[in-house]
């Protein structure tokens, strides 16, 4: 029966047709977002209005005032590892990447000005004050070694330039960007690795090494972790694994150097940096506390605690007004110089495991999944920004290795987004488990979820799955089903819990089901919630949702059930399941038989809530393939081989607000919903039918240069003038300038150093702004004005004759309706003839 079914509908059938579908390049795989914004140290703009962050292969520009991502610089083909402002132009930005290129950007307009091809992986980028045409980078050497090199950036008018003229400064350095720092005015460079500090002086062309003796204290040692240099004085500060900070002096001579130690951190110092003027030293570590040391005074220090997860990077603005801390939970906190929080930029939190899977909040349309420990994060897919965190565990998180923490393992929303169910657990040892299920109700007043019911130990073992029923009848109470490894599935319903003091509702257990003492692994409701499917290892059972009677069982082909889902709409009569031995099966519920099956090692299965489409990701030889199909059709709707080379953990169809117009059949499955998936490396990917473009709002396509700008007298006058024009209606009469002018576009998108002299461009630019004459009527009006000016030169006799002739004409014709109608050109000719002097005819 299985062999006959393999030839039926499904992703395994119609290989030739599927290949033709896959050959269409109309659907592209794109990286949606969620990349780490804390992979390297961010950079402030000179005026502290913008913060630049490396995010995957992009550079994101955030507003320090509104926390919004207002621009994205796209162009690199691999991870961006370093960003620096151009010391010679504060409106330009350098970025380095693992793709072996250094790009120069005009970040105000988002224009890529130049690309320097180094053809070697760049792990860090530095632009110290000094030579304007030289940058420094850390590059791999060989056998796991790295070196610091100086790269000469050639002057050229070309868009892409080879920059392979570099010299080695330090041979053996650490690959971490925090392990190398440049001294004041770029006179020297300091680098740390393991137990050695190395300082190289550019003018002397000499380097000195300062080793430390190994010391082991409470499980940590005194190895170097980071280094920074004082901006005004010859002083180097280093951080260490044991939590100490050392200040180094007189290092220009190896025998005269000295250092002093400061200690507050109980664990490793992850990063430290001097303030712009050098009056303070900022440090941070796993304690998530920003420590501000008064330079020259060890006793005076200030603290800013409870910043979140461990601090990984610290940055300061050029004007000293802002500091920023980058955290391991993909968060950047912008802090004022007085240690007051100013803004928080939160990206997609990437934890160790996304055990809850990916869900969509029906109310906010936000992506919901595991966030920081003990929380669920609500993440906006439209703005690529975290909306808020929901504290589920409601306990203080203790950051200590080896400690068994409470984890959120399952979560589910009901159809309307009114109820949220979460399951949290903690393993004390291999035998004892602590389980807690919580039911949350959405509070309209607070615009958040509020805890309603807490159930301790809802099952005796792990909860493998849970789902809500979607009952159309308002009289039916909300229903939740949980499947546990204690060989039971339980039905929970909402009941009345009111008393004389208050009106309340709570959840209670209504039914407990078992099947031959097998572990319940999956559960799913049909589209109308009339049937409940529960898998007990390799057996699928169907239960009546009204009476909870067992109706039917499916047990072929053999294999433990991995995924379980009902079809929708016209395919609601089908039940889909995948097995751990590599089969995708489809059962017909009307005849209770296997409709078809195909060998497919499915890792993720997702049903589109707005169509009959089903998407599965299968893994074969470490390559992941995508199949989109309808259970009742013999060929896949779409198929793409080798989607990614890592395992797909979760997939999700997200309904669109407005359906898209799809031109080809291979795009129809993306018309009403968009498919997202999350990989093992926690990259959030999606499929798109549009060309590559910035996924930002229209107001964020370019930097707003007047954002938060102070009011100037000229601005006030101009504003009043515009208001007067709008009130008088003159604003609408203004003629629009020509759009899409090739001359203007060429001038604006060409680097300034490539353009010719301004005097040469002036005439061409002004001509492009001139508005051409609309029609011939304008010329006729001008000729009439000229003819009226010539009337003063006419003789008075001619004018009298004209008046007399007109009177005679009026006498001949009784009414104006009988007058002949002349065209404008005929009237002009007539007037010329009337002004002609014919007196010469009578001179004979």
C-alpha positions in Angstrom: 0.0 0.0 0.0 2.9 2.3 0.7 4.5 1.6 -2.6 1.3 2.5 -4.5 0.8 5.6 -2.4 4.3 6.9 -3.2 3.2 7.5 -6.8 0.4 9.7 -5.7 0.3 13.4 -4.8 2.9 15.1 -2.7 6.5 16.5 -2.9 7.9 13.2 -4.0 5.8 13.1 -7.2 6.2 14.9 -10.4 10.0 15.3 -10.3 10.2 16.7 -13.8 7.5 19.3 -13.2 9.1 20.2 -9.9 12.4 20.7 -11.6 10.7 23.1 -14.0 9.2 25.0 -11.2 12.5 25.2 -9.3 14.2 26.5 -12.4 12.2 29.7 -12.3 14.4 32.4 -10.6 11.3 34.3 -9.5 11.6 33.5 -5.7 14.8 34.5 -3.9 16.1 33.6 -0.5 16.9 36.7 1.5 18.3 37.3 5.0 15.4 39.1 6.7 17.1 40.4 9.8 17.8 39.5 13.3 21.6 39.6 12.9 23.8 40.5 15.8 24.3 44.2 16.2 26.9 43.6 18.9 29.5 41.6 17.0 31.9 44.5 17.0 32.3 47.9 18.8 29.8 50.4 17.5 30.8 54.0 16.4 29.1 57.3 17.1 28.9 60.1 14.6 30.8 63.3 15.3 27.7 65.1 16.5 26.4 62.0 18.5 23.2 62.0 16.6 23.8 58.6 15.0 25.2 55.2 16.0 26.7 52.9 13.5 26.5 49.1 14.1 27.7 46.2 12.1 24.8 43.8 11.6 25.7 40.7 9.5 26.9 41.9 6.1 25.2 45.3 6.6 25.9 48.4 8.5 22.9 49.8 10.3 22.5 53.5 11.3 20.4 54.2 14.4 19.2 57.5 15.8 20.4 58.1 19.3 17.3 60.1 20.0 14.5 57.8 18.7 16.3 54.4 18.7 15.0 53.8 15.2 17.0 52.2 12.4 17.0 55.0 9.8 19.4 53.7 7.3 21.1 50.4 6.2 24.4 50.4 4.2 24.4 47.3 2.0 27.2 46.1 -0.2 29.4 43.6 1.6 29.1 39.9 0.8 30.3 38.6 4.2 30.3 39.5 7.8 31.3 43.1 8.6 34.1 43.0 11.2 34.9 46.7 11.7 33.6 50.2 11.2 35.4 53.5 11.7 34.8 57.1 10.8 37.0 58.7 8.2 39.4 61.0 10.2 39.5 63.4 7.2 35.8 63.7 6.7 33.3 63.2 9.5 30.5 62.5 7.1 32.2 59.4 5.7 32.5 55.9 7.1 34.9 53.0 6.5 33.7 49.4 6.9 35.8 46.2 6.7 34.5 42.7 6.1 35.5 39.0 5.8 34.9 39.4 2.1 38.3 41.1 1.8 37.1 44.6 1.0 37.2 48.0 2.7 34.3 50.2 1.7 34.1 54.0 2.0 30.5 55.3 2.5 28.8 58.7 2.5 26.4 57.7 5.2 24.2 60.8 5.0 23.0 59.7 1.6 23.8 56.0 1.8 26.1 56.2 -1.2 29.0 53.7 -1.6 31.8 56.0 -2.7 34.7 53.5 -3.1 35.6 49.9 -2.6 39.2 48.9 -1.8 39.9 45.2 -2.6 42.5 43.8 -0.2 41.8 40.2 -1.1 42.4 38.9 2.4 40.0 38.4 5.3 39.8 41.5 7.5 39.1 40.7 11.2 39.4 44.3 12.5 39.8 47.9 11.3 41.5 50.9 12.8 41.8 54.5 11.5 44.1 56.4 13.9 45.0 60.0 13.3 48.0 60.3 11.1 48.4 59.4 7.5 45.0 60.1 5.7 45.6 57.3 3.1 46.5 54.5 5.5 44.3 52.2 7.6 45.3 49.3 9.8 43.7 45.9 10.0 44.2 42.5 11.6 44.5 39.7 9.0 45.2 36.0 9.2 48.7 34.8 8.7 49.0 31.0 8.8 48.6 28.1 11.2 46.1 30.0 13.3 48.3 33.1 13.7 47.3 36.7 13.0 49.1 39.9 12.2 48.5 43.7 12.3 49.2 45.3 8.9 49.0 48.8 7.5 47.1 49.1 4.2 47.8 51.9 1.8 44.6 53.2 0.2 45.5 54.4 -3.3 44.1 57.6 -4.8 42.0 56.8 -7.8 38.9 58.0 -9.6 37.8 54.4 -10.1 34.9 53.0 -8.1 36.8 49.7 -7.3 40.5 49.9 -6.5 43.0 47.2 -5.6 44.6 48.0 -2.2 47.2 45.2 -1.7 50.1 47.4 -0.8 50.3 46.7 3.0 53.2 46.2 5.4 53.3 44.1 8.6 53.4 46.1 11.8 53.1 43.3 14.5 53.6 39.6 13.7 51.7 37.8 16.4 48.6 39.4 17.6 45.2 38.3 18.9 42.4 38.3 16.4 40.0 40.1 18.7 39.7 43.9 17.8 39.7 44.7 21.5 43.2 43.3 21.9 44.8 46.1 19.8 44.6 49.9 20.4 46.4 53.0 19.1 48.0 55.7 21.3 47.6 59.4 21.2 47.8 61.0 17.7 48.7 57.5 16.4 52.3 57.6 17.7 52.3 54.0 18.9 50.1 50.9 18.9 49.6 48.5 21.8 48.6 44.8 21.5 47.9 42.2 24.1 47.9 38.4 23.8 47.8 35.8 26.6 50.4 37.1 29.2 52.2 39.7 27.0 51.8 43.4 26.2 53.5 44.5 23.0 54.0 48.2 22.1 55.3 49.4 18.7 56.5 53.0 18.2 56.1 54.2 14.6 58.7 57.0 14.7 61.4 54.9 16.3 60.4 51.7 14.4 60.9 49.8 17.6 58.7 47.5 19.6 58.9 46.5 23.3 57.4 43.5 25.0 56.2 43.4 28.6 55.4 39.9 29.9 53.4 39.0 33.1 54.0 36.0 35.3 51.2 33.5 35.3 49.0 33.6 38.3 46.0 31.3 39.0 43.4 32.7 41.4 39.9 31.1 42.1 39.8 29.4 38.8 40.9 32.4 36.7 44.2 33.7 35.7 45.8 37.1 34.9 45.8 36.8 31.1 45.1 39.9 29.1 41.6 40.3 27.6 41.5 43.9 26.2 43.6 47.1 25.9 43.0 50.8 25.4 45.2 53.9 25.2 44.8 57.3 26.8 43.9 60.0 24.2 46.0 62.7 25.8 48.8 61.0 27.7 51.2 58.1 27.3 49.2 55.6 29.3 47.9 52.2 28.5 45.1 50.4 30.3 44.7 46.6 30.1 41.9 44.3 31.3 42.5 40.8 32.6 40.8 37.5 33.2 40.9 37.9 37.0 38.9 41.1 36.9 41.9 43.5 37.4 42.7 46.6 35.4 46.4 47.6 35.0 47.6 51.1 34.0 51.0 51.1 32.3 53.4 54.1 32.3 56.8 54.9 30.9 56.7 52.0 28.4 58.9 53.9 25.9 61.8 52.3 27.7 61.6 48.6 28.6 63.5 48.9 31.8 61.7 51.9 33.2 58.1 50.9 32.7 55.7 50.7 35.7 52.1 49.8 36.2 49.4 50.0 38.9 46.4 47.7 39.5 42.7 48.4 40.1 40.2 45.8 41.0 36.4 45.7 41.1 35.2 43.1 38.7 34.8 39.6 40.1 35.2 38.0 36.6 37.0 38.9 33.4 37.1 42.5 32.1 35.5 42.2 28.7 36.2 45.7 27.5 37.4 49.1 28.6 37.9 52.5 27.0 38.9 56.0 28.0 36.5 58.9 27.6 37.1 61.4 24.9 39.1 63.8 27.1 40.7 61.0 29.1 39.3 62.1 32.4 37.4 58.7 33.0 38.0 55.1 32.3 35.0 52.9 31.5 35.0 49.1 32.0 32.5 46.3 31.9 32.2 42.6 32.2 29.8 39.7 32.9 28.4 41.5 35.9 26.5 43.8 33.5 27.7 46.9 35.4 29.3 49.8 33.8 32.2 51.1 36.0 33.5 54.6 35.6 36.9 55.1 37.1 38.3 58.6 37.8 41.6 58.7 36.0 44.3 59.2 38.5 42.1 58.3 41.5 41.4 54.6 42.2 39.1 55.3 45.1 36.7 57.5 43.0 34.4 55.4 40.8 30.8 55.4 39.8 28.5 52.5 38.8 25.6 51.9 36.5 24.2 48.5 37.4 21.5 46.2 35.9 22.1 46.9 32.3 21.0 43.4 31.2 23.3 40.6 30.0 27.1 40.6 30.0 28.8 43.7 28.6 30.9 42.8 25.5 31.8 46.3 24.0 32.0 49.8 25.3 32.1 52.9 23.0 32.2 56.6 23.6 31.1 59.5 21.3 33.7 62.0 19.9 32.1 64.9 21.8 31.9 62.9 25.0 28.2 63.3 25.4 27.3 59.6 25.0 28.6 56.2 25.9 27.3 52.9 24.7 27.5 49.3 26.0 26.9 46.3 23.8 25.6 43.2 25.5 25.5 39.5 24.8 21.7 39.5 24.4 22.1 41.6 21.2 21.3 44.9 22.9 23.0 48.3 22.9 22.4 50.7 25.7 23.1 54.4 25.0 24.2 56.2 28.2 24.7 59.9 28.9 28.0 61.1 30.3 26.4 61.4 33.8 25.6 57.6 33.7 22.0 58.1 32.9 20.3 55.7 30.4 19.2 57.5 27.3 18.1 54.8 24.8 18.0 51.1 24.3 18.5 49.5 20.9 17.3 45.8 21.1 17.9 43.4 18.3 16.6 39.8 18.1 17.8 38.0 21.2 19.6 34.9 20.2 19.7 32.4 23.1 21.2 29.0 23.4 18.0 27.2 22.3 14.7 28.2 20.8 12.7 25.5 22.4 9.3 27.3 22.1 9.6 27.5 18.4 8.4 30.5 16.4 4.9 31.9 16.8 2.9 34.9 15.6 1.0 37.0 18.1 -2.4 37.4 16.5 -2.8 40.9 18.0 0.5 42.6 17.3 1.5 40.4 14.4 4.9 40.1 16.1 7.2 37.1 16.0 7.3 35.4 19.4 10.1 33.1 20.6 12.5 32.5 23.4 14.4 35.7 24.4 16.6 36.4 27.3 16.5 33.8 30.1 13.0 33.4 31.5 11.4 35.7 28.9 9.5 35.6 25.7 10.5 38.3 23.1 8.0 40.0 20.8 9.9 41.0 17.7 8.5 43.1 14.8 9.3 41.6 11.4 8.4 44.9 9.7 10.8 47.1 11.6 13.4 44.5 12.5 13.2 45.6 16.1 12.1 44.0 19.4 8.8 45.4 20.7 9.0 44.1 24.3 9.9 41.2 26.6 7.3 39.3 28.6 8.7 38.0 31.9 7.4 34.4 32.2 9.5 32.9 35.0 9.3 36.1 37.2 12.4 35.3 39.1 15.8 36.9 39.3 18.3 35.3 36.9 21.5 34.2 38.5 24.4 34.2 36.0 26.4 31.3 37.2 27.8 28.4 35.2 26.7 25.0 36.2 23.5 26.2 37.8 20.2 24.6 36.7 18.0 27.5 35.5 14.3 27.6 34.9 13.7 27.4 31.1 10.7 28.1 29.0 10.2 25.0 26.8 6.7 25.4 25.3 4.3 28.3 24.4 1.2 28.7 22.3 -1.4 31.4 21.5 -5.1 30.8 20.9 -6.7 31.9 17.6 -7.7 35.4 18.7 -4.5 36.1 20.8 -6.5 36.4 24.0 -4.8 33.5 25.8 -1.2 32.5 26.0 0.0 29.2 27.5 3.6 28.7 28.6 5.4 25.7 30.1 8.6 26.2 32.2 10.7 23.5 33.6 13.9 22.9 35.6 15.9 19.7 36.0 17.3 19.2 39.5 19.0 16.0 38.4 18.3 13.2 36.0 15.4 11.8 37.9 13.6 14.9 39.3 11.8 17.5 37.2 10.0 20.7 38.2 7.2 21.6 35.8 4.9 24.7 35.8 2.3 25.6 33.2 1.0 29.2 33.2 -2.1 30.7 31.4 -1.9 34.4 30.5 -4.8 36.6 29.5 -4.4 39.7 27.4 -5.2 42.9 29.4 -6.6 45.6 27.2 -5.9 48.3 29.7 -2.3 47.5 30.2 -1.8 46.3 26.6 0.1 43.2 27.8 -0.5 39.7 29.1 -1.4 39.2 32.7 -1.0 35.9 34.6 -4.3 34.2 35.2 -3.6 30.6 36.2 -0.6 28.7 37.4 -0.6 24.9 37.3 2.2 23.1 39.1 3.2 19.7 37.7 0.5 19.4 35.0 2.2 16.2 33.9 4.5 13.8 35.6 7.1 14.1 32.9 8.1 16.5 30.1 5.4 18.2 28.1 6.1 17.4 24.4 3.4 19.6 22.8 0.4 21.8 23.5 -2.2 23.5 21.3 -5.4 25.5 21.6 -8.7 24.6 20.0 -10.5 27.1 17.7 -14.2 26.7 18.5 -16.5 28.8 16.5 -19.3 28.4 19.0 -19.1 31.2 21.6 -20.8 28.9 24.1 -17.9 26.5 24.0 -15.2 27.4 26.6 -11.6 27.9 25.4 -9.8 24.6 25.3 -6.1 23.7 25.7 -4.6 20.3 25.1 -1.2 19.2 26.4 0.7 16.0 25.4 3.2 14.6 27.9 5.8 11.9 28.0 4.0 10.5 31.0 1.8 8.6 28.5 -1.1 11.0 28.9 -2.7 13.9 27.1 -4.8 16.3 29.1 -7.7 18.6 28.1 -7.9 21.9 30.0 -10.9 24.2 29.8 -11.7 27.7 31.1 -14.1 27.7 34.0 -15.7 30.1 36.5 -13.8 30.8 39.7 -15.9 33.6 41.1 -16.8 34.0 44.7 -18.6 36.6 46.9 -15.6 38.9 46.7 -14.7 38.9 43.0 -15.5 37.5 39.6 -12.8 35.4 38.1 -12.0 32.6 35.7 -9.4 29.9 35.8 -8.3 26.8 33.9 -9.0 23.2 35.1 -8.4 19.7 33.8 -11.4 18.3 32.0 -10.2 15.1 30.5 -7.2 12.7 30.5 -6.6 10.4 27.6 -4.1 7.5 27.2 -3.4 4.8 24.6 -1.7 1.5 25.4 0.7 3.2 27.8 2.6 4.9 25.0 4.2 8.4 25.3 2.1 11.2 23.8 4.4 13.2 21.6 2.3 15.5 19.4 -1.2 17.0 19.3 -3.2 19.1 16.8 -6.7 20.3 16.2 -8.5 20.2 12.9 -9.5 23.5 11.2 -13.0 23.5 12.8 -11.7 22.0 16.1 -14.1 19.0 15.7 -11.3 16.5 15.7 -8.2 16.2 17.9 -5.2 14.2 16.6 -2.7 12.9 19.2 0.3 10.8 18.4 1.5 8.1 20.8 5.0 7.4 19.5 4.3 5.6 16.2 0.5 5.5 16.5 -1.8 8.4 15.5 -5.2 8.6 17.3 -8.2 10.7 16.4 -10.6 11.9 19.1 -14.0 13.6 19.0 -13.6 17.1 20.5 -17.2 17.1 21.8 -17.2 13.8 23.7 -13.5 12.9 23.7 -14.2 9.5 22.3 -11.6 7.7 20.3 -12.7 7.5 16.7 -9.8 6.1 14.7 -6.1 5.1 14.7 -3.4 5.2 12.0 -0.3 3.1 12.4 1.4 3.0 9.0 4.1 3.3 7.9 6.0 2.4 11.1 8.1 5.1 12.7 7.9 7.5 15.6 5.8 10.6 14.7 7.8 13.8 14.5 5.3 16.3 13.1 1.5 16.3 13.0 -0.8 18.7 11.2 -4.2 18.9 9.5 -4.8 20.4 6.1 -6.9 23.6 5.6 -9.8 24.7 3.4 -10.3 22.3 0.5 -7.6 20.0 2.0 -9.1 19.9 5.5 -9.9 16.2 5.0 -6.2 15.3 5.0 -3.9 14.7 7.9 -0.2 15.1 7.5 2.6 13.5 9.6 6.3 12.9 9.4 8.3 10.1 11.0 11.8 9.9 12.4 12.7 7.2 9.9 12.3 9.5 6.9 8.7 9.4 5.7 6.1 12.1 4.9 2.6 10.6 5.0 -0.9 11.9 4.2 -4.1 10.2 5.4 -7.6 10.8 4.0 -9.9 11.3 7.0 -13.1 10.5 4.9 -12.1 6.9 4.1 -9.5 6.6 7.0 -6.8 5.3 4.8 -3.3 6.3 3.7 -3.6 8.6 0.7 0.1 8.8 -0.2 3.6 8.7 1.4 7.0 9.6 0.2 10.5 9.1 1.6 11.6 12.5 3.0 13.6 13.4 6.0 11.5 16.3 7.2 13.0 18.6 9.8 10.3 21.3 9.8 6.6 21.2 8.6 4.3 24.2 8.5 0.8 24.7 7.2 -0.2 28.1 5.7 -3.2 29.4 7.7 -4.6 31.3 4.7 -4.3 28.7 2.0 -4.0 24.9 1.3 -0.2 25.2 1.0 2.1 23.1 3.1 5.9 23.8 3.4 8.4 21.2 4.5 12.2 21.4 4.9 14.0 18.2 4.4 17.6 17.4 5.1 19.8 15.2 2.9 23.6 14.9 3.1 23.8 18.1 5.2 21.8 20.1 2.6 18.3 21.4 3.3 15.7 21.4 0.5 12.3 23.2 0.5 9.1 21.7 -0.8 5.8 23.6 -1.0 2.8 21.5 -2.0 -0.9 20.9 -1.6 -2.0 17.5 -0.2 -4.5 16.9 -3.0 -2.3 17.8 -6.0 0.2 15.5 -7.7 3.1 18.1 -8.1 4.7 20.5 -5.8 3.8 24.1 -6.0 7.4 25.2 -5.5 10.7 23.4 -4.8 14.1 24.7 -4.1 17.2 22.6 -3.6 20.0 23.4 -1.2 18.3 26.3 0.5 21.0 26.4 3.1 23.9 24.2 4.3 22.7 24.2 8.0 19.7 22.6 9.6 16.4 24.4 9.7 15.0 24.3 13.2 11.7 26.1 12.8 9.5 27.5 10.1 6.5 29.8 10.1 3.9 31.2 7.7 3.2 34.9 8.5 -0.1 36.3 7.0 0.3 39.5 5.0 -1.8 42.5 5.7 -2.4 43.0 2.0 -2.2 40.2 -0.6 0.6 40.6 -3.2 0.2 40.4 -6.9 2.1 37.5 -8.1 2.8 37.2 -11.8 3.8 33.5 -12.1 2.4 30.3 -10.7 5.6 29.7 -8.7 4.9 32.8 -6.7 1.3 32.2 -5.8 2.1 30.4 -2.6 3.7 33.7 -1.3 0.7 35.9 -2.3 -1.2 35.8 1.1 1.5 34.6 3.5 5.3 34.9 3.8 7.4 32.0 4.8 10.1 32.5 7.5 12.5 29.9 8.9 15.2 29.8 11.6 18.4 27.9 11.2 20.7 26.2 13.8 22.9 29.3 13.6 19.8 31.3 14.5 19.7 33.2 11.2 16.2 34.4 10.3 15.6 33.8 6.6 12.6 34.4 4.3 11.6 34.1 0.7 10.8 37.2 -1.5 9.5 37.9 -5.0 10.8 41.5 -4.9 14.3 42.7 -5.9 16.8 43.5 -3.2 15.9 46.7 -1.4 16.0 48.2 2.1 13.1 46.9 4.2 12.5 50.3 5.8 9.7 52.7 6.0 9.4 55.5 3.5 10.5 58.1 6.1 13.7 56.2 6.7 15.1 56.0 3.2 17.6 58.7 3.9 19.0 60.5 6.9 17.0 63.4 8.1 19.7 66.1 8.4 17.3 68.4 10.3 16.3 65.9 12.9 16.3 67.6 16.4 18.1 70.6 14.9 18.0 73.8 16.9 15.7 76.6 15.6 17.7 79.3 13.8 16.3 82.8 12.8 16.5 81.8 9.2 14.5 78.6 9.9 11.8 80.7 11.7 11.5 83.2 8.8 11.4 80.4 6.2 8.8 78.6 8.2 6.6 81.7 8.4 7.0 82.3 4.7 5.9 78.8 3.9 2.9 79.1 6.2 1.8 82.3 4.5 2.2 80.7 1.1 0.1 77.7 2.2 -2.6 79.9 3.6 -2.8 82.0 0.5 -2.8 79.0 -1.8 0.4 79.9 -3.6 2.1 76.7 -2.4 -0.1 74.6 -4.7 0.7 76.8 -7.7 4.4 76.2 -7.5 5.7 74.5 -10.5 7.4 71.2 -9.7 11.1 70.8 -10.6 11.9 68.1 -13.1 12.3 64.7 -11.4 14.6 62.0 -12.6 17.0 64.4 -14.3 20.0 62.5 -15.6 22.2 65.4 -14.9 21.1 65.8 -11.3 21.3 62.1 -10.6 24.8 61.9 -12.1 26.0 64.9 -10.0 24.5 63.5 -6.8 25.7 59.9 -7.2 29.3 60.7 -8.3 32.0 61.1 -5.7 33.1 64.7 -5.3 36.7 64.1 -6.1 35.7 62.6 -9.5 33.5 65.5 -10.6 35.0 68.2 -12.9 35.3 71.9 -11.9 32.1 73.5 -10.6 32.3 76.3 -13.2 32.1 73.6 -15.9 29.0 72.0 -14.3 27.2 75.3 -13.6 25.8 75.9 -17.1 24.8 72.2 -17.6 23.2 72.2 -14.1 21.2 75.4 -14.7 20.0 74.2 -18.1 18.7 71.0 -16.5 16.6 73.2 -14.1 15.0 75.3 -16.9 11.4 74.5 -17.5 10.6 74.2 -21.3 7.7 76.2 -22.8 4.4 74.4 -22.5 2.6 75.2 -25.8 2.3 77.7 -28.6 -0.2 79.8 -26.7 2.6 81.2 -24.7 4.3 82.5 -27.8 1.1 84.0 -29.1 0.6 85.9 -25.9 4.1 87.3 -26.1 3.5 88.4 -29.7 0.3 90.2 -28.6 2.2 92.1 -25.9 4.8 93.2 -28.5 2.1 94.3 -30.9 0.3 96.3 -28.1 3.6 98.1 -27.4 3.9 99.0 -31.0 0.5 100.8 -31.0 2.0 103.9 -29.5 4.0 104.3 -32.7 1.0 104.2 -35.0 -0.4 107.4 -36.4 -3.5 108.9 -34.9 -5.2 109.1 -38.3 -4.9 105.4 -38.7 -6.6 104.9 -35.3 -9.4 107.2 -36.2 -9.9 105.4 -39.5 -10.1 102.1 -37.6 -12.7 103.5 -35.3 -14.8 104.8 -38.2 -14.5 101.5 -40.0 -15.6 99.5 -37.0 -18.6 101.8 -36.6 -19.5 101.2 -40.2 -19.2 97.5 -39.8 -21.5 97.6 -36.8 -24.1 99.5 -38.8 -24.0 97.0 -41.6 -24.4 94.1 -39.2 -27.4 94.4 -36.9 -26.1 92.1 -34.2 -22.8 90.7 -32.8 -23.9 87.2 -33.8 -23.6 88.1 -37.5 -20.0 89.3 -37.1 -17.4 87.1 -38.8 -15.2 85.1 -36.4 -11.5 85.3 -37.2 -8.8 83.2 -35.8 -5.9 84.8 -33.9 -3.5 84.5 -36.8 -6.1 86.2 -39.1 -6.6 89.0 -36.6 -2.8 89.6 -36.5 -2.6 89.8 -40.3 -5.6 92.2 -40.4 -4.0 94.5 -37.8 -0.7 94.6 -39.8 -2.6 95.6 -42.9 -4.5 98.3 -41.1 -1.3 99.9 -39.8 0.3 99.9 -43.3 0.7 103.4 -44.8 -0.8 103.6 -48.3 -0.3 107.4 -48.8 2.4 106.7 -51.4 -0.3 105.5 -53.8 -1.7 109.1 -54.0 1.6 110.8 -54.4 1.6 110.5 -58.2 
